[in-house]
Structures are given as structure tokens and as C-alpha cells.
């Protein structure tokens, strides 16, 4: 079991499917899968019939030098 923070360092700039086992004091659990391509990750999760996963991006989603307007 590892923390979500550790997983984000390990798989920097990738999408992570994370199974949360514990939330206190830190979010910890197990990395189910990871990929730089979000669609490929989702496809594999569907193929494996994984329903309960926390999907997150490990790193800044907006690259330096870009701006986002909502």
C-alpha cells in the first residue's frame, strides 16, 4: 500500500487509477493502473471491469506558459 502522494511522484505526468483503502491521515491505497493517455487508461479499466477507482492526473494539468479561462 502506498500514499496517493507517493503514487503521484512515481507516475508524474500520467493519469492514475487509484483504489483508496484509507483516508486518514493520508490517502493511501493501491495503484490499479496508469498511463499518459487518459482514454487508454479508461479503456483498460473497462476491460478489467474495475468500477471503483479514483482517477487523477499526477502533475499540473495546465502546462507552464498556458492559461485557462472559465
mmCIF file of the N, C-alpha and C atoms, coordinates in Angstrom:
data_MODEL
# 
_entry.id   MODEL 
# 
loop_
_atom_site.group_PDB 
_atom_site.id 
_atom_site.type_symbol 
_atom_site.label_atom_id 
_atom_site.label_alt_id 
_atom_site.label_comp_id 
_atom_site.label_asym_id 
_atom_site.label_entity_id 
_atom_site.label_seq_id 
_atom_site.pdbx_PDB_ins_code 
_atom_site.Cartn_x 
_atom_site.Cartn_y 
_atom_site.Cartn_z 
_atom_site.occupancy 
_atom_site.B_iso_or_equiv 
_atom_site.pdbx_formal_charge 
_atom_site.auth_seq_id 
_atom_site.auth_comp_id 
_atom_site.auth_asym_id 
_atom_site.auth_atom_id 
_atom_site.pdbx_PDB_model_num 
ATOM 1   N N  . UNK A 1 1  ? 0.854   -1.170 0.000   1.00 0.00 ? 1  UNK A N  1 
ATOM 2   C CA . UNK A 1 1  ? 0.000   0.000  0.000   1.00 0.00 ? 1  UNK A CA 1 
ATOM 3   C C  . UNK A 1 1  ? 0.904   1.239  0.000   1.00 0.00 ? 1  UNK A C  1 
ATOM 4   N N  . UNK A 1 2  ? 0.503   2.241  -0.770  1.00 0.00 ? 2  UNK A N  1 
ATOM 5   C CA . UNK A 1 2  ? 1.270   3.485  -0.826  1.00 0.00 ? 2  UNK A CA 1 
ATOM 6   C C  . UNK A 1 2  ? 0.314   4.670  -0.745  1.00 0.00 ? 2  UNK A C  1 
ATOM 7   N N  . UNK A 1 3  ? 0.864   5.839  -0.455  1.00 0.00 ? 3  UNK A N  1 
ATOM 8   C CA . UNK A 1 3  ? 0.009   7.017  -0.393  1.00 0.00 ? 3  UNK A CA 1 
ATOM 9   C C  . UNK A 1 3  ? -0.214  7.557  -1.796  1.00 0.00 ? 3  UNK A C  1 
ATOM 10  N N  . UNK A 1 4  ? -1.271  8.310  -1.966  1.00 0.00 ? 4  UNK A N  1 
ATOM 11  C CA . UNK A 1 4  ? -1.558  8.928  -3.253  1.00 0.00 ? 4  UNK A CA 1 
ATOM 12  C C  . UNK A 1 4  ? -0.439  9.892  -3.625  1.00 0.00 ? 4  UNK A C  1 
ATOM 13  N N  . UNK A 1 5  ? 0.112   10.565 -2.627  1.00 0.00 ? 5  UNK A N  1 
ATOM 14  C CA . UNK A 1 5  ? 1.221   11.492 -2.862  1.00 0.00 ? 5  UNK A CA 1 
ATOM 15  C C  . UNK A 1 5  ? 2.433   10.755 -3.437  1.00 0.00 ? 5  UNK A C  1 
ATOM 16  N N  . UNK A 1 6  ? 2.741   9.581  -2.907  1.00 0.00 ? 6  UNK A N  1 
ATOM 17  C CA . UNK A 1 6  ? 3.857   8.774  -3.411  1.00 0.00 ? 6  UNK A CA 1 
ATOM 18  C C  . UNK A 1 6  ? 3.586   8.310  -4.844  1.00 0.00 ? 6  UNK A C  1 
ATOM 19  N N  . UNK A 1 7  ? 2.359   7.898  -5.098  1.00 0.00 ? 7  UNK A N  1 
ATOM 20  C CA . UNK A 1 7  ? 1.980   7.426  -6.430  1.00 0.00 ? 7  UNK A CA 1 
ATOM 21  C C  . UNK A 1 7  ? 2.110   8.554  -7.456  1.00 0.00 ? 7  UNK A C  1 
ATOM 22  N N  . UNK A 1 8  ? 1.720   9.770  -7.069  1.00 0.00 ? 8  UNK A N  1 
ATOM 23  C CA . UNK A 1 8  ? 1.820   10.907 -7.988  1.00 0.00 ? 8  UNK A CA 1 
ATOM 24  C C  . UNK A 1 8  ? 3.276   11.234 -8.314  1.00 0.00 ? 8  UNK A C  1 
ATOM 25  N N  . UNK A 1 9  ? 4.179   11.054 -7.352  1.00 0.00 ? 9  UNK A N  1 
ATOM 26  C CA . UNK A 1 9  ? 5.599   11.267 -7.614  1.00 0.00 ? 9  UNK A CA 1 
ATOM 27  C C  . UNK A 1 9  ? 6.131   10.178 -8.547  1.00 0.00 ? 9  UNK A C  1 
ATOM 28  N N  . UNK A 1 10 ? 5.714   8.949  -8.298  1.00 0.00 ? 10 UNK A N  1 
ATOM 29  C CA . UNK A 1 10 ? 6.183   7.794  -9.071  1.00 0.00 ? 10 UNK A CA 1 
ATOM 30  C C  . UNK A 1 10 ? 5.725   7.847  -10.524 1.00 0.00 ? 10 UNK A C  1 
ATOM 31  N N  . UNK A 1 11 ? 4.497   8.302  -10.755 1.00 0.00 ? 11 UNK A N  1 
ATOM 32  C CA . UNK A 1 11 ? 3.916   8.331  -12.098 1.00 0.00 ? 11 UNK A CA 1 
ATOM 33  C C  . UNK A 1 11 ? 3.628   9.769  -12.535 1.00 0.00 ? 11 UNK A C  1 
ATOM 34  N N  . UNK A 1 12 ? 4.610   10.638 -12.355 1.00 0.00 ? 12 UNK A N  1 
ATOM 35  C CA . UNK A 1 12 ? 4.468   12.047 -12.688 1.00 0.00 ? 12 UNK A CA 1 
ATOM 36  C C  . UNK A 1 12 ? 4.049   12.237 -14.149 1.00 0.00 ? 12 UNK A C  1 
ATOM 37  N N  . UNK A 1 13 ? 3.112   13.152 -14.352 1.00 0.00 ? 13 UNK A N  1 
ATOM 38  C CA . UNK A 1 13 ? 2.569   13.500 -15.671 1.00 0.00 ? 13 UNK A CA 1 
ATOM 39  C C  . UNK A 1 13 ? 1.833   12.335 -16.343 1.00 0.00 ? 13 UNK A C  1 
ATOM 40  N N  . UNK A 1 14 ? 1.254   11.448 -15.523 1.00 0.00 ? 14 UNK A N  1 
ATOM 41  C CA . UNK A 1 14 ? 0.435   10.358 -16.031 1.00 0.00 ? 14 UNK A CA 1 
ATOM 42  C C  . UNK A 1 14 ? -0.900  10.360 -15.309 1.00 0.00 ? 14 UNK A C  1 
ATOM 43  N N  . UNK A 1 15 ? -1.883  9.723  -15.928 1.00 0.00 ? 15 UNK A N  1 
ATOM 44  C CA . UNK A 1 15 ? -3.179  9.501  -15.293 1.00 0.00 ? 15 UNK A CA 1 
ATOM 45  C C  . UNK A 1 15 ? -3.061  8.262  -14.429 1.00 0.00 ? 15 UNK A C  1 
ATOM 46  N N  . UNK A 1 16 ? -3.643  8.310  -13.245 1.00 0.00 ? 16 UNK A N  1 
ATOM 47  C CA . UNK A 1 16 ? -3.549  7.207  -12.287 1.00 0.00 ? 16 UNK A CA 1 
ATOM 48  C C  . UNK A 1 16 ? -4.951  6.753  -11.888 1.00 0.00 ? 16 UNK A C  1 
ATOM 49  N N  . UNK A 1 17 ? -5.169  5.446  -11.906 1.00 0.00 ? 17 UNK A N  1 
ATOM 50  C CA . UNK A 1 17 ? -6.381  4.848  -11.342 1.00 0.00 ? 17 UNK A CA 1 
ATOM 51  C C  . UNK A 1 17 ? -5.969  4.308  -9.980  1.00 0.00 ? 17 UNK A C  1 
ATOM 52  N N  . UNK A 1 18 ? -6.553  4.850  -8.917  1.00 0.00 ? 18 UNK A N  1 
ATOM 53  C CA . UNK A 1 18 ? -6.112  4.564  -7.552  1.00 0.00 ? 18 UNK A CA 1 
ATOM 54  C C  . UNK A 1 18 ? -7.269  3.989  -6.742  1.00 0.00 ? 18 UNK A C  1 
ATOM 55  N N  . UNK A 1 19 ? -7.037  2.865  -6.097  1.00 0.00 ? 19 UNK A N  1 
ATOM 56  C CA . UNK A 1 19 ? -8.035  2.263  -5.217  1.00 0.00 ? 19 UNK A CA 1 
ATOM 57  C C  . UNK A 1 19 ? -7.755  2.735  -3.798  1.00 0.00 ? 19 UNK A C  1 
ATOM 58  N N  . UNK A 1 20 ? -8.632  3.561  -3.251  1.00 0.00 ? 20 UNK A N  1 
ATOM 59  C CA . UNK A 1 20 ? -8.444  4.136  -1.916  1.00 0.00 ? 20 UNK A CA 1 
ATOM 60  C C  . UNK A 1 20 ? -8.799  3.094  -0.863  1.00 0.00 ? 20 UNK A C  1 
ATOM 61  N N  . UNK A 1 21 ? -7.849  2.827  0.026   1.00 0.00 ? 21 UNK A N  1 
ATOM 62  C CA . UNK A 1 21 ? -8.063  1.874  1.123   1.00 0.00 ? 21 UNK A CA 1 
ATOM 63  C C  . UNK A 1 21 ? -8.261  2.602  2.448   1.00 0.00 ? 21 UNK A C  1 
ATOM 64  N N  . UNK A 1 22 ? -7.606  3.762  2.591   1.00 0.00 ? 22 UNK A N  1 
ATOM 65  C CA . UNK A 1 22 ? -7.634  4.506  3.842   1.00 0.00 ? 22 UNK A CA 1 
ATOM 66  C C  . UNK A 1 22 ? -7.495  5.992  3.542   1.00 0.00 ? 22 UNK A C  1 
ATOM 67  N N  . UNK A 1 23 ? -8.176  6.828  4.316   1.00 0.00 ? 23 UNK A N  1 
ATOM 68  C CA . UNK A 1 23 ? -8.133  8.266  4.071   1.00 0.00 ? 23 UNK A CA 1 
ATOM 69  C C  . UNK A 1 23 ? -7.477  9.056  5.189   1.00 0.00 ? 23 UNK A C  1 
ATOM 70  N N  . UNK A 1 24 ? -7.203  8.442  6.310   1.00 0.00 ? 24 UNK A N  1 
ATOM 71  C CA . UNK A 1 24 ? -6.649  9.174  7.443   1.00 0.00 ? 24 UNK A CA 1 
ATOM 72  C C  . UNK A 1 24 ? -5.365  8.498  7.878   1.00 0.00 ? 24 UNK A C  1 
ATOM 73  N N  . UNK A 1 25 ? -4.252  9.169  8.099   1.00 0.00 ? 25 UNK A N  1 
ATOM 74  C CA . UNK A 1 25 ? -4.027  10.601 7.979   1.00 0.00 ? 25 UNK A CA 1 
ATOM 75  C C  . UNK A 1 25 ? -3.798  11.047 6.539   1.00 0.00 ? 25 UNK A C  1 
ATOM 76  N N  . UNK A 1 26 ? -3.373  10.141 5.660   1.00 0.00 ? 26 UNK A N  1 
ATOM 77  C CA . UNK A 1 26 ? -3.204  10.478 4.247   1.00 0.00 ? 26 UNK A CA 1 
ATOM 78  C C  . UNK A 1 26 ? -3.998  9.479  3.420   1.00 0.00 ? 26 UNK A C  1 
ATOM 79  N N  . UNK A 1 27 ? -4.300  9.869  2.208   1.00 0.00 ? 27 UNK A N  1 
ATOM 80  C CA . UNK A 1 27 ? -4.985  8.942  1.318   1.00 0.00 ? 27 UNK A CA 1 
ATOM 81  C C  . UNK A 1 27 ? -3.983  7.870  0.917   1.00 0.00 ? 27 UNK A C  1 
ATOM 82  N N  . UNK A 1 28 ? -4.294  6.625  1.213   1.00 0.00 ? 28 UNK A N  1 
ATOM 83  C CA . UNK A 1 28 ? -3.406  5.530  0.845   1.00 0.00 ? 28 UNK A CA 1 
ATOM 84  C C  . UNK A 1 28 ? -4.211  4.409  0.228   1.00 0.00 ? 28 UNK A C  1 
ATOM 85  N N  . UNK A 1 29 ? -3.551  3.610  -0.561  1.00 0.00 ? 29 UNK A N  1 
ATOM 86  C CA . UNK A 1 29 ? -4.231  2.522  -1.242  1.00 0.00 ? 29 UNK A CA 1 
ATOM 87  C C  . UNK A 1 29 ? -3.316  1.853  -2.239  1.00 0.00 ? 29 UNK A C  1 
ATOM 88  N N  . UNK A 1 30 ? -3.857  1.555  -3.419  1.00 0.00 ? 30 UNK A N  1 
ATOM 89  C CA . UNK A 1 30 ? -3.122  0.783  -4.412  1.00 0.00 ? 30 UNK A CA 1 
ATOM 90  C C  . UNK A 1 30 ? -3.334  1.378  -5.799  1.00 0.00 ? 30 UNK A C  1 
ATOM 91  N N  . UNK A 1 31 ? -2.253  1.501  -6.556  1.00 0.00 ? 31 UNK A N  1 
ATOM 92  C CA . UNK A 1 31 ? -2.351  1.943  -7.945  1.00 0.00 ? 31 UNK A CA 1 
ATOM 93  C C  . UNK A 1 31 ? -2.854  0.753  -8.751  1.00 0.00 ? 31 UNK A C  1 
ATOM 94  N N  . UNK A 1 32 ? -4.001  0.916  -9.411  1.00 0.00 ? 32 UNK A N  1 
ATOM 95  C CA . UNK A 1 32 ? -4.570  -0.151 -10.220 1.00 0.00 ? 32 UNK A CA 1 
ATOM 96  C C  . UNK A 1 32 ? -3.990  -0.153 -11.628 1.00 0.00 ? 32 UNK A C  1 
ATOM 97  N N  . UNK A 1 33 ? -3.720  1.032  -12.152 1.00 0.00 ? 33 UNK A N  1 
ATOM 98  C CA . UNK A 1 33 ? -3.183  1.182  -13.498 1.00 0.00 ? 33 UNK A CA 1 
ATOM 99  C C  . UNK A 1 33 ? -2.763  2.636  -13.680 1.00 0.00 ? 33 UNK A C  1 
ATOM 100 N N  . UNK A 1 34 ? -1.972  2.892  -14.715 1.00 0.00 ? 34 UNK A N  1 
ATOM 101 C CA . UNK A 1 34 ? -1.554  4.264  -15.014 1.00 0.00 ? 34 UNK A CA 1 
ATOM 102 C C  . UNK A 1 34 ? -1.194  4.344  -16.485 1.00 0.00 ? 34 UNK A C  1 
ATOM 103 N N  . UNK A 1 35 ? -1.312  5.544  -17.053 1.00 0.00 ? 35 UNK A N  1 
ATOM 104 C CA . UNK A 1 35 ? -0.995  5.744  -18.467 1.00 0.00 ? 35 UNK A CA 1 
ATOM 105 C C  . UNK A 1 35 ? -0.924  7.237  -18.741 1.00 0.00 ? 35 UNK A C  1 
ATOM 106 N N  . UNK A 1 36 ? -0.137  7.634  -19.726 1.00 0.00 ? 36 UNK A N  1 
ATOM 107 C CA . UNK A 1 36 ? -0.096  9.041  -20.134 1.00 0.00 ? 36 UNK A CA 1 
ATOM 108 C C  . UNK A 1 36 ? -1.346  9.412  -20.915 1.00 0.00 ? 36 UNK A C  1 
ATOM 109 N N  . UNK A 1 37 ? -2.008  8.418  -21.497 1.00 0.00 ? 37 UNK A N  1 
ATOM 110 C CA . UNK A 1 37 ? -3.221  8.630  -22.281 1.00 0.00 ? 37 UNK A CA 1 
ATOM 111 C C  . UNK A 1 37 ? -4.450  8.260  -21.444 1.00 0.00 ? 37 UNK A C  1 
ATOM 112 N N  . UNK A 1 38 ? -5.249  9.270  -21.099 1.00 0.00 ? 38 UNK A N  1 
ATOM 113 C CA . UNK A 1 38 ? -6.425  9.058  -20.248 1.00 0.00 ? 38 UNK A CA 1 
ATOM 114 C C  . UNK A 1 38 ? -7.405  8.067  -20.879 1.00 0.00 ? 38 UNK A C  1 
ATOM 115 N N  . UNK A 1 39 ? -7.597  8.153  -22.194 1.00 0.00 ? 39 UNK A N  1 
ATOM 116 C CA . UNK A 1 39 ? -8.561  7.272  -22.862 1.00 0.00 ? 39 UNK A CA 1 
ATOM 117 C C  . UNK A 1 39 ? -8.092  5.816  -22.839 1.00 0.00 ? 39 UNK A C  1 
ATOM 118 N N  . UNK A 1 40 ? -6.808  5.594  -23.002 1.00 0.00 ? 40 UNK A N  1 
ATOM 119 C CA . UNK A 1 40 ? -6.260  4.229  -22.939 1.00 0.00 ? 40 UNK A CA 1 
ATOM 120 C C  . UNK A 1 40 ? -6.437  3.654  -21.533 1.00 0.00 ? 40 UNK A C  1 
ATOM 121 N N  . UNK A 1 41 ? -6.220  4.487  -20.515 1.00 0.00 ? 41 UNK A N  1 
ATOM 122 C CA . UNK A 1 41 ? -6.401  4.054  -19.131 1.00 0.00 ? 41 UNK A CA 1 
ATOM 123 C C  . UNK A 1 41 ? -7.849  3.648  -18.885 1.00 0.00 ? 41 UNK A C  1 
ATOM 124 N N  . UNK A 1 42 ? -8.797  4.493  -19.298 1.00 0.00 ? 42 UNK A N  1 
ATOM 125 C CA . UNK A 1 42 ? -10.210 4.183  -19.102 1.00 0.00 ? 42 UNK A CA 1 
ATOM 126 C C  . UNK A 1 42 ? -10.613 2.913  -19.841 1.00 0.00 ? 42 UNK A C  1 
ATOM 127 N N  . UNK A 1 43 ? -10.084 2.727  -21.035 1.00 0.00 ? 43 UNK A N  1 
ATOM 128 C CA . UNK A 1 43 ? -10.397 1.528  -21.810 1.00 0.00 ? 43 UNK A CA 1 
ATOM 129 C C  . UNK A 1 43 ? -9.953  0.264  -21.070 1.00 0.00 ? 43 UNK A C  1 
ATOM 130 N N  . UNK A 1 44 ? -8.731  0.285  -20.542 1.00 0.00 ? 44 UNK A N  1 
ATOM 131 C CA . UNK A 1 44 ? -8.232  -0.888 -19.802 1.00 0.00 ? 44 UNK A CA 1 
ATOM 132 C C  . UNK A 1 44 ? -9.034  -1.125 -18.528 1.00 0.00 ? 44 UNK A C  1 
ATOM 133 N N  . UNK A 1 45 ? -9.433  -0.058 -17.850 1.00 0.00 ? 45 UNK A N  1 
ATOM 134 C CA . UNK A 1 45 ? -10.237 -0.230 -16.638 1.00 0.00 ? 45 UNK A CA 1 
ATOM 135 C C  . UNK A 1 45 ? -11.580 -0.871 -16.968 1.00 0.00 ? 45 UNK A C  1 
ATOM 136 N N  . UNK A 1 46 ? -12.187 -0.453 -18.084 1.00 0.00 ? 46 UNK A N  1 
ATOM 137 C CA . UNK A 1 46 ? -13.455 -1.075 -18.511 1.00 0.00 ? 46 UNK A CA 1 
ATOM 138 C C  . UNK A 1 46 ? -13.244 -2.552 -18.856 1.00 0.00 ? 46 UNK A C  1 
ATOM 139 N N  . UNK A 1 47 ? -12.160 -2.860 -19.552 1.00 0.00 ? 47 UNK A N  1 
ATOM 140 C CA . UNK A 1 47 ? -11.865 -4.247 -19.923 1.00 0.00 ? 47 UNK A CA 1 
ATOM 141 C C  . UNK A 1 47 ? -11.667 -5.118 -18.688 1.00 0.00 ? 47 UNK A C  1 
ATOM 142 N N  . UNK A 1 48 ? -11.051 -4.557 -17.651 1.00 0.00 ? 48 UNK A N  1 
ATOM 143 C CA . UNK A 1 48 ? -10.822 -5.285 -16.399 1.00 0.00 ? 48 UNK A CA 1 
ATOM 144 C C  . UNK A 1 48 ? -12.048 -5.260 -15.490 1.00 0.00 ? 48 UNK A C  1 
ATOM 145 N N  . UNK A 1 49 ? -13.097 -4.536 -15.925 1.00 0.00 ? 49 UNK A N  1 
ATOM 146 C CA . UNK A 1 49 ? -14.350 -4.392 -15.157 1.00 0.00 ? 49 UNK A CA 1 
ATOM 147 C C  . UNK A 1 49 ? -14.119 -3.773 -13.780 1.00 0.00 ? 49 UNK A C  1 
ATOM 148 N N  . UNK A 1 50 ? -13.200 -2.804 -13.722 1.00 0.00 ? 50 UNK A N  1 
ATOM 149 C CA . UNK A 1 50 ? -12.943 -2.071 -12.482 1.00 0.00 ? 50 UNK A CA 1 
ATOM 150 C C  . UNK A 1 50 ? -13.933 -0.919 -12.409 1.00 0.00 ? 50 UNK A C  1 
ATOM 151 N N  . UNK A 1 51 ? -14.740 -0.914 -11.357 1.00 0.00 ? 51 UNK A N  1 
ATOM 152 C CA . UNK A 1 51 ? -15.784 0.098  -11.210 1.00 0.00 ? 51 UNK A CA 1 
ATOM 153 C C  . UNK A 1 51 ? -15.419 1.196  -10.214 1.00 0.00 ? 51 UNK A C  1 
ATOM 154 N N  . UNK A 1 52 ? -14.658 0.850  -9.207  1.00 0.00 ? 52 UNK A N  1 
ATOM 155 C CA . UNK A 1 52 ? -14.387 1.802  -8.139  1.00 0.00 ? 52 UNK A CA 1 
ATOM 156 C C  . UNK A 1 52 ? -12.913 2.189  -8.120  1.00 0.00 ? 52 UNK A C  1 
ATOM 157 N N  . UNK A 1 53 ? -12.606 3.299  -8.774  1.00 0.00 ? 53 UNK A N  1 
ATOM 158 C CA . UNK A 1 53 ? -11.237 3.793  -8.796  1.00 0.00 ? 53 UNK A CA 1 
ATOM 159 C C  . UNK A 1 53 ? -11.269 5.312  -8.791  1.00 0.00 ? 53 UNK A C  1 
ATOM 160 N N  . UNK A 1 54 ? -10.336 5.892  -8.092  1.00 0.00 ? 54 UNK A N  1 
ATOM 161 C CA . UNK A 1 54 ? -10.168 7.341  -8.095  1.00 0.00 ? 54 UNK A CA 1 
ATOM 162 C C  . UNK A 1 54 ? -9.189  7.641  -9.220  1.00 0.00 ? 54 UNK A C  1 
ATOM 163 N N  . UNK A 1 55 ? -9.638  8.384  -10.232 1.00 0.00 ? 55 UNK A N  1 
ATOM 164 C CA . UNK A 1 55 ? -8.809  8.731  -11.377 1.00 0.00 ? 55 UNK A CA 1 
ATOM 165 C C  . UNK A 1 55 ? -8.295  10.157 -11.187 1.00 0.00 ? 55 UNK A C  1 
ATOM 166 N N  . UNK A 1 56 ? -6.981  10.331 -11.283 1.00 0.00 ? 56 UNK A N  1 
ATOM 167 C CA . UNK A 1 56 ? -6.383  11.647 -11.089 1.00 0.00 ? 56 UNK A CA 1 
ATOM 168 C C  . UNK A 1 56 ? -5.175  11.804 -11.998 1.00 0.00 ? 56 UNK A C  1 
ATOM 169 N N  . UNK A 1 57 ? -4.804  13.040 -12.252 1.00 0.00 ? 57 UNK A N  1 
ATOM 170 C CA . UNK A 1 57 ? -3.614  13.327 -13.049 1.00 0.00 ? 57 UNK A CA 1 
ATOM 171 C C  . UNK A 1 57 ? -2.493  13.722 -12.110 1.00 0.00 ? 57 UNK A C  1 
ATOM 172 N N  . UNK A 1 58 ? -1.325  13.126 -12.279 1.00 0.00 ? 58 UNK A N  1 
ATOM 173 C CA . UNK A 1 58 ? -0.183  13.386 -11.401 1.00 0.00 ? 58 UNK A CA 1 
ATOM 174 C C  . UNK A 1 58 ? 0.671   14.510 -11.975 1.00 0.00 ? 58 UNK A C  1 
ATOM 175 N N  . UNK A 1 59 ? 0.327   15.695 -11.632 1.00 0.00 ? 59 UNK A N  1 
ATOM 176 C CA . UNK A 1 59 ? 1.098   16.845 -12.096 1.00 0.00 ? 59 UNK A CA 1 
ATOM 177 C C  . UNK A 1 59 ? 0.170   17.966 -12.499 1.00 0.00 ? 59 UNK A C  1 
ATOM 178 N N  . UNK A 1 60 ? 0.736   19.064 -12.888 1.00 0.00 ? 60 UNK A N  1 
ATOM 179 C CA . UNK A 1 60 ? -0.109  20.176 -13.318 1.00 0.00 ? 60 UNK A CA 1 
ATOM 180 C C  . UNK A 1 60 ? -0.772  19.840 -14.659 1.00 0.00 ? 60 UNK A C  1 
ATOM 181 N N  . UNK A 1 61 ? -2.064  19.967 -14.715 1.00 0.00 ? 61 UNK A N  1 
ATOM 182 C CA . UNK A 1 61 ? -2.805  19.658 -15.942 1.00 0.00 ? 61 UNK A CA 1 
ATOM 183 C C  . UNK A 1 61 ? -2.544  20.717 -17.007 1.00 0.00 ? 61 UNK A C  1 
ATOM 184 N N  . UNK A 1 62 ? -2.369  21.954 -16.558 1.00 0.00 ? 62 UNK A N  1 
ATOM 185 C CA . UNK A 1 62 ? -2.074  23.063 -17.464 1.00 0.00 ? 62 UNK A CA 1 
ATOM 186 C C  . UNK A 1 62 ? -0.562  23.255 -17.484 1.00 0.00 ? 62 UNK A C  1 
ATOM 187 N N  . UNK A 1 63 ? 0.025   23.146 -18.656 1.00 0.00 ? 63 UNK A N  1 
ATOM 188 C CA . UNK A 1 63 ? 1.472   23.252 -18.788 1.00 0.00 ? 63 UNK A CA 1 
ATOM 189 C C  . UNK A 1 63 ? 1.931   24.704 -18.577 1.00 0.00 ? 63 UNK A C  1 
ATOM 190 N N  . UNK A 1 64 ? 3.135   24.892 -18.059 1.00 0.00 ? 64 UNK A N  1 
ATOM 191 C CA . UNK A 1 64 ? 3.664   26.243 -17.868 1.00 0.00 ? 64 UNK A CA 1 
ATOM 192 C C  . UNK A 1 64 ? 3.645   27.032 -19.183 1.00 0.00 ? 64 UNK A C  1 
ATOM 193 N N  . UNK A 1 65 ? 3.255   28.291 -19.093 1.00 0.00 ? 65 UNK A N  1 
ATOM 194 C CA . UNK A 1 65 ? 3.180   29.141 -20.276 1.00 0.00 ? 65 UNK A CA 1 
ATOM 195 C C  . UNK A 1 65 ? 1.779   29.224 -20.865 1.00 0.00 ? 65 UNK A C  1 
ATOM 196 N N  . UNK A 1 66 ? 0.871   28.344 -20.405 1.00 0.00 ? 66 UNK A N  1 
ATOM 197 C CA . UNK A 1 66 ? -0.518  28.355 -20.893 1.00 0.00 ? 66 UNK A CA 1 
ATOM 198 C C  . UNK A 1 66 ? -1.421  28.910 -19.812 1.00 0.00 ? 66 UNK A C  1 
ATOM 199 N N  . UNK A 1 67 ? -2.562  29.439 -20.221 1.00 0.00 ? 67 UNK A N  1 
ATOM 200 C CA . UNK A 1 67 ? -3.556  29.929 -19.275 1.00 0.00 ? 67 UNK A CA 1 
ATOM 201 C C  . UNK A 1 67 ? -4.908  29.337 -19.629 1.00 0.00 ? 67 UNK A C  1 
ATOM 202 N N  . UNK A 1 68 ? -5.773  29.259 -18.639 1.00 0.00 ? 68 UNK A N  1 
ATOM 203 C CA . UNK A 1 68 ? -7.123  28.714 -18.846 1.00 0.00 ? 68 UNK A CA 1 
ATOM 204 C C  . UNK A 1 68 ? -8.131  29.750 -18.394 1.00 0.00 ? 68 UNK A C  1 
ATOM 205 N N  . UNK A 1 69 ? -9.154  29.926 -19.169 1.00 0.00 ? 69 UNK A N  1 
ATOM 206 C CA . UNK A 1 69 ? -10.226 30.857 -18.853 1.00 0.00 ? 69 UNK A CA 1 
ATOM 207 C C  . UNK A 1 69 ? -11.519 30.083 -18.707 1.00 0.00 ? 69 UNK A C  1 
ATOM 208 N N  . UNK A 1 70 ? -12.234 30.273 -17.620 1.00 0.00 ? 70 UNK A N  1 
ATOM 209 C CA . UNK A 1 70 ? -13.522 29.607 -17.406 1.00 0.00 ? 70 UNK A CA 1 
ATOM 210 C C  . UNK A 1 70 ? -14.647 30.588 -17.535 1.00 0.00 ? 70 UNK A C  1 
# 
